[in-house]
Amino acid sequence: MRAAVVNIILNLVLAGVKILTGFFGNSYALIADGIESLLDIFSSTIVWGGLKIGSLPPDNNHPYGHGRAESLAGMMVSVTLILVAFGIAAHSIKEIFVPHHAPAAFTLFTLIGVVVIKEMMYQFLWKTGNDLKSLSIKVDAWHARSDALTSLAAFIGISIALIAGKGYESADDWAALFASGVILFNGSKILRSSIEDIMDSAVSPETENAFKNIARTVPGVLDVEKCRIRKSGLNFFVEMHIVVNGDIPIKKGHQIAHEVKKALMDSEPHILDVLTHIEPHEYN
């Protein structure tokens, strides 16, 4: 949530700088970039709200918690990213066919600063999203990366317009059009991941095997027969069938099941609950 708030404040400052520089420097690509930063504020607010709701504990109406709010936030931000891409593309195409003056040279300095700042923000948000296994924060990170890409494309376009001279005034519009394609591609990719989360897609084989291996370290566990993992926002719900000696007392099997649950929940703070089923192994 702190990362989302930092991103909101940063985007507010950058949006103002880019829109003003683009207006006085005659660069639509820079103005479009500033508008995209304003939409980043909207998306970061959605992410903040999704994380806040998703962190609420389970209740009578939501026995599995509120983690899906985080996935829904990721989906909404992905859709916003796609709409932004279409908006920038449509306006860029329109501007390409409208005669206008070349952008001012001073806009390049603003763009360099924006690219550096937004790429740093991307690295920060992506690392945070990976650490927390948060899809919505990763989407927000890509919003920052898309901002850096549109700024980089604008820098290249304006440079071409200034160096090549008359007849190349629309180069920054072509650059904005190219950047919109990159944003559309990544927005669609992240939207697919959000939908998979909501549809209870299986976690990665690496995550499943890691949980199985933890269970196998518990004394008394002979093997893991089945493991199903449900991801809800930042959290996991694990259902595991463990194989134990079929000759031990029920009480002992029950104790082993509790030790498996404890081992898993101690190993991963995002495991919200573990349901363990005992399977007997019969010795010949």
ZINOR-V632712 format. One record per residue. N is the residue number from 1. RES is the residue in one small letter. SS is DSSP state (alpha for helix, beta for strand, coil for the rest). OMEGA is omega as a letter, one per 40 degrees, with the letter a starting at -180 (* if undefined). Layout:
BEGIN
n | res | ss | omega
N | RES | SS | OMEGA
N | RES | SS | OMEGA
END
This chain:
BEGIN
n | res | ss | omega
1 | m | coil | i
2 | r | alpha | i
3 | a | alpha | i
4 | a | alpha | i
5 | v | alpha | i
6 | v | alpha | a
7 | n | alpha | i
8 | i | alpha | a
9 | i | alpha | a
10 | l | alpha | a
11 | n | alpha | i
12 | l | alpha | i
13 | v | alpha | a
14 | l | alpha | i
15 | a | alpha | i
16 | g | alpha | a
17 | v | alpha | a
18 | k | alpha | a
19 | i | alpha | i
20 | l | alpha | i
21 | t | alpha | i
22 | g | alpha | i
23 | f | alpha | a
24 | f | alpha | a
25 | g | alpha | i
26 | n | coil | a
27 | s | coil | i
28 | y | alpha | a
29 | a | alpha | a
30 | l | alpha | i
31 | i | alpha | i
32 | a | alpha | i
33 | d | alpha | i
34 | g | alpha | i
35 | i | alpha | i
36 | e | alpha | i
37 | s | alpha | i
38 | l | alpha | i
39 | l | alpha | i
40 | d | alpha | i
41 | i | alpha | i
42 | f | alpha | a
43 | s | alpha | i
44 | s | alpha | i
45 | t | alpha | i
46 | i | alpha | i
47 | v | alpha | i
48 | w | alpha | i
49 | g | alpha | i
50 | g | alpha | i
51 | l | alpha | a
52 | k | alpha | i
53 | i | alpha | a
54 | g | alpha | a
55 | s | coil | i
56 | l | coil | a
57 | p | coil | i
58 | p | coil | i
59 | d | coil | a
60 | n | coil | a
61 | n | coil | a
62 | h | coil | a
63 | p | coil | i
64 | y | coil | i
65 | g | coil | a
66 | h | coil | a
67 | g | coil | a
68 | r | alpha | i
69 | a | alpha | i
70 | e | alpha | i
71 | s | alpha | i
72 | l | alpha | i
73 | a | alpha | i
74 | g | alpha | i
75 | m | alpha | a
76 | m | alpha | a
77 | v | alpha | i
78 | s | alpha | i
79 | v | alpha | i
80 | t | alpha | i
81 | l | alpha | i
82 | i | alpha | i
83 | l | alpha | i
84 | v | alpha | a
85 | a | alpha | i
86 | f | alpha | i
87 | g | alpha | i
88 | i | alpha | a
89 | a | alpha | a
90 | a | alpha | a
91 | h | alpha | i
92 | s | alpha | i
93 | i | alpha | i
94 | k | alpha | a
95 | e | alpha | i
96 | i | alpha | a
97 | f | coil | i
98 | v | coil | i
99 | p | coil | i
100 | h | coil | a
101 | h | coil | i
102 | a | coil | i
103 | p | coil | i
104 | a | coil | a
105 | a | coil | a
106 | f | coil | i
107 | t | alpha | a
108 | l | alpha | a
109 | f | alpha | i
110 | t | alpha | a
111 | l | alpha | i
112 | i | alpha | i
113 | g | alpha | a
114 | v | alpha | a
115 | v | alpha | a
116 | v | alpha | a
117 | i | alpha | a
118 | k | alpha | i
119 | e | alpha | i
120 | m | alpha | i
121 | m | alpha | i
122 | y | alpha | a
123 | q | alpha | a
124 | f | alpha | a
125 | l | alpha | a
126 | w | alpha | i
127 | k | alpha | i
128 | t | alpha | i
129 | g | alpha | i
130 | n | alpha | a
131 | d | alpha | a
132 | l | alpha | a
133 | k | coil | a
134 | s | coil | i
135 | l | alpha | a
136 | s | alpha | i
137 | i | alpha | i
138 | k | alpha | i
139 | v | alpha | i
140 | d | alpha | i
141 | a | alpha | i
142 | w | alpha | i
143 | h | alpha | i
144 | a | alpha | i
145 | r | alpha | i
146 | s | alpha | i
147 | d | alpha | i
148 | a | alpha | a
149 | l | alpha | i
150 | t | alpha | i
151 | s | alpha | i
152 | l | alpha | i
153 | a | alpha | i
154 | a | alpha | i
155 | f | alpha | i
156 | i | alpha | a
157 | g | alpha | a
158 | i | alpha | i
159 | s | alpha | i
160 | i | alpha | a
161 | a | alpha | a
162 | l | alpha | a
163 | i | alpha | a
164 | a | alpha | i
165 | g | coil | a
166 | k | coil | a
167 | g | coil | a
168 | y | coil | a
169 | e | coil | a
170 | s | coil | a
171 | a | alpha | a
172 | d | alpha | i
173 | d | alpha | i
174 | w | alpha | i
175 | a | alpha | i
176 | a | alpha | i
177 | l | alpha | i
178 | f | alpha | a
179 | a | alpha | i
180 | s | alpha | i
181 | g | alpha | i
182 | v | alpha | i
183 | i | alpha | i
184 | l | alpha | a
185 | f | alpha | a
186 | n | alpha | i
187 | g | alpha | i
188 | s | alpha | a
189 | k | alpha | a
190 | i | alpha | i
191 | l | alpha | i
192 | r | alpha | i
193 | s | alpha | i
194 | s | alpha | i
195 | i | alpha | i
196 | e | alpha | i
197 | d | alpha | a
198 | i | alpha | a
199 | m | coil | i
200 | d | coil | i
201 | s | coil | a
202 | a | coil | i
203 | v | coil | a
204 | s | coil | i
205 | p | alpha | i
206 | e | alpha | i
207 | t | alpha | a
208 | e | alpha | a
209 | n | alpha | i
210 | a | alpha | i
211 | f | alpha | i
212 | k | alpha | a
213 | n | alpha | i
214 | i | alpha | i
215 | a | alpha | a
216 | r | alpha | i
217 | t | coil | a
218 | v | coil | i
219 | p | coil | a
220 | g | coil | i
221 | v | coil | a
222 | l | coil | i
223 | d | beta | i
224 | v | beta | a
225 | e | beta | a
226 | k | beta | i
227 | c | beta | i
228 | r | beta | a
229 | i | beta | i
230 | r | beta | i
231 | k | beta | i
232 | s | beta | a
233 | g | coil | i
234 | l | coil | a
235 | n | beta | i
236 | f | beta | i
237 | f | beta | a
238 | v | beta | i
239 | e | beta | a
240 | m | beta | i
241 | h | beta | a
242 | i | beta | a
243 | v | beta | i
244 | v | beta | i
245 | n | beta | a
246 | g | coil | a
247 | d | coil | a
248 | i | coil | i
249 | p | coil | i
250 | i | alpha | a
251 | k | alpha | i
252 | k | alpha | i
253 | g | alpha | i
254 | h | alpha | i
255 | q | alpha | i
256 | i | alpha | i
257 | a | alpha | i
258 | h | alpha | i
259 | e | alpha | i
260 | v | alpha | i
261 | k | alpha | a
262 | k | alpha | a
263 | a | alpha | a
264 | l | alpha | a
265 | m | alpha | i
266 | d | alpha | a
267 | s | alpha | a
268 | e | coil | a
269 | p | coil | a
270 | h | coil | i
271 | i | beta | a
272 | l | beta | i
273 | d | beta | i
274 | v | beta | i
275 | l | beta | a
276 | t | beta | i
277 | h | beta | a
278 | i | beta | i
279 | e | beta | a
280 | p | beta | i
281 | h | beta | a
282 | e | coil | i
283 | y | coil | i
284 | n | coil | *
END
